[in-house]
Amino acid sequence: MKKRGRPKTNGVRPGWVLQRETIALNSYDEARRAGEKHEASLGLMVEAVHSWNAQMPMSITEAKRVLAQWRSEERTSTILGMGEKILEGQTAQPYLQRLNELQEQYAELKGMPRPPRSTSTTVRVCSFGIGPVPRYKRTNRKEIREAD
């Protein structure tokens, strides 16, 4: 008889989770650099993930979990968003070619029919790097006045 409950993954998560976290952290960093408060930046994280893929699950609570994992006080390095770009024409070709290859390999691995090759000429790219955890200034702090 099969065991009850969720199957054990031993900490392994699907690749789309890392993609979601990268997109979310990138949008959080952009919002904080622009002077947004923490709560507003959380909402922008959710919007950014949904703009990439509307079916990708993301909520304010999940955004807080992502920040707790990647931006905690104990961490010395983290994923840093380097911004989003939309590439067109010849600059997008290497990305589109690799994407088509990956889709074909996946279909072959799963025994599915080969998907049609993409005829798109644009690709949206979100780049990231590894670096020290950013510390943002408080945007709502009141200035303390010296007593005369």
Steps between C-alpha positions, in 0.01 A plus 500: 500500500622851413607734783259775595576869458731691273789313346847584633708727276808518723524874440490476119284769341404547134697745287209741457519579873850646457375696199211639705731596787746670264226705334354594838835603651583703190176697525545547877850642450380737226213623715717557807766682297222723367404593858192281547411380848523132594125429479467662158803304378335173604201580279731581212671161545166325450412714198837433337467123533146507361609720209755231401252216535144551623467134605815507718382501863615800702346691790609757754558218749717312250690823428576530872623139501732572208644801683538299820695235312723721285531824701524382861743658747709180516577494127819655372420460129181479299343515154509857369277616218682675217188618318276393214556554129303427186731380225404512133643375172854362492561555873199280584594215261739309734240504778218388270712225346595365844138517614389297197772243567396465864134455406591229249722319751226513762243360256739222401572418864129481587408310182279779373472619140752763394366853558495751214802731492437853618483766229529785749758772443498642853592355837463639851809444715542540876864486605633445849823456691631400840617763744471643851154543649383858432395714795251772412456827686176557682275722293253592776741602774436833665792733544595553863538866588754612751363687804597870495 
